[in-house]
């Protein structure tokens, strides 16, 4: 529908309605937050792109997109992408949404979902979620957004999956976080050399 709720994971009873998105008979089937916490969403019938800032409780209409969303929106390297019904993946022009253009075609696939997944320190892998046979199964299709190509079917699920989310849908990469480094020198002597080696890995 058009009601936006917020919930604190793990705290029963914390669900609260934050805002009601505009439109009569409106359908909002895609949503993503950027690294500043602002939420972008597209109303399916009107193709209007909205931005909601929860910290200011402010909703802005940014403009009308040229193609209707199939069901998902995500950030990739600072660019906002969305899956369309039949025109592949579009890159959204945030300054003038009506000038948004096709980023890449997806021949043979209409993606309901786009999933960005942590791969290494500096990059994410992206998958399209494609329904089979009226929703009885789902194909996860790996995409190469750098070369703008559909790679291959990564996996098939025996049920309908319409969308998924991850910790990097806002375009961030996981990187490495080091809380502290402790150096103990009690076993070092003047003859043992002065080299130190630090190894860090992603989770």
N, C-alpha and C positions, 0 to 999 in steps of 0.2 A: 504494500500500500504506500502510504506517504508519511507514516509516523516514524520518527527517528528516536530510538531509545539508547540509553547508556546503562551499562551494568559493570560492576566491579567483580571480576572473576573470583570465585570462591566465597563470595559473601551473599548468601541467600537473602532475598528481599531488597537488594540494592538496585534493582531495575527501576529506572525512571524515564519518563518521556522528556526528551530534550527540546524537540521542536516538531512542528507539523509542516511538512514541505508543501509548496503550493500546487494548485490544480484540482479540477473536478474530474473524478474518475482517473486520477493520475496513477502512473505505475513507475516506480523507481526500482530498477533491477540491477543497478551497478553502483559501486561506491568504493572510494579509496581515500585514505588520508595521506597528506604530504608530510615531510619531516618537521613541519611547524605545527602539525596537529589539525590543520584545516581539512575539511572533508569536501571532496568533489563528487558530484553525482549528476546523472543525466535522466531527465524525465523521458520515458520511452516515446509517448505519442507526439509530444511537441518538439522533441529533440533539443530541449533547452538545457544548457549546462549551468549548474548551480555550484556555488562555493559557500559552505557554512563554516564559520569560525566559532567553535564552542566557547573559547575564552571570552569573546565579546558578545556571544549570543546574536551573531549577525549573519543574515543570509543574503547573498548577492546573486543576481541573475547575470551570467557572463555573456550569454548570447546563444544563438541557435546553431547547432551542428549540421553539416550537410547530409549525414547518414544516421539512421537510427541505431542505437546500441543493441547488440545481441545479448549482452548480459554481463560484461565486466569492463573494468577500468583499472589501470595500474601505471606506476611510474617506472621509467627506464632511463637511467643516466640523466636525470633532471627533466625528461620529457614525459608528458602525460599521453598515454596510449589507451585506445579502447577498441574492443572487438565489435565489428558491425554485423548486421544480419547477413549481408551478401557481398560486401565490398572489402573483405579482408580486415586488416588492422589499420586504424587511422591514428595519426599523430595530431593532438589537439593544439591549435594555436590559441594560447590563453589570452592574448591581446585582442584577437578577433576570431572567435570560434567559427564563424561562417567561412573563414579562409582555410580551415583545417583540411588536410589532404590525406589520401591513402599513403600509409607508410610502407606497407608491403601487402601483396596479394597472398591469399591462402588457398590456392586451387584445391578443390576437392573437400575443403573443410569450412564449416561455419562454427566458430568457437563461441560457446556460451561462457566460458571462463578463461582467464589468463592467470597463470600462476608463476610468480617469480620465487625462485628457491635458492638459498645460499649454496654456492659451489666452492669457492676458495676465498682467500682474504679480500680480493679486489674485484670479484665478479660474481654474478648470479646466473643461474640457468633459468630459461623461460619455457613454459609448457602451455600449449593450448588444450582446453578441455572440450572434446567433441562428442556429442551424444550419438549413439547408434540406435537404429530401429525404434524410434519413438520413445527413447529413454530407457530401454531395457539394458543397455550397456554403455560404457564410456571408454573412449580412447584418449590417452594422454600423448600428445604429439609434441616432440621437442622442436623448438624454434631457435634459429640463429638470427637475432635481431641486428647483429653487426653486419651480416651479409644479406639480411632480409630474405631468408630462405626458410622453407619448411624442411626440417631434417628427416625425421622418421618417427614411426610409432614407438613410443617408449614403453607403454604398458597398456593393457586393456583390463577394465574392471567389469565384473558381471552385474553391475547395477548402474542406475543413472546418477551421475554426479554433476550438479549444475554449477558449482563454484567451489573454490577453495581459497584459503588465505595463508600468508606466511608473515614472518617478521621483517621481510624486506620488500613488501609491496609498495612501500614509499620510495623505493629506489636506492636505499642505503645498501652498503655491503657490510658483512659481519666484522671483518677485520680481526685484529687480535687485541685483547685487553689484558694487560699485565698489572696486577694489583700491587705487587712489590717484588723487589729483588734483594736477596740477602747474600752477601759475600762473606765467607768464613776463610780466614787466612792463617789459622793456627798451624796448619800442616805445610805451609809454604816456607821455603828457605831461599836464600839469595841465589842458590844454584838451580832452583826449580823452574826458572823462567817467569815471564810476566804475562803470558797469554791467558785470556779468559774467553770462553765461548758460551754464548747464550743461545738456546734453541727455543723457539716458540711455535706452537701449532694452533690451528683453529680447533674448535670443539668437534 
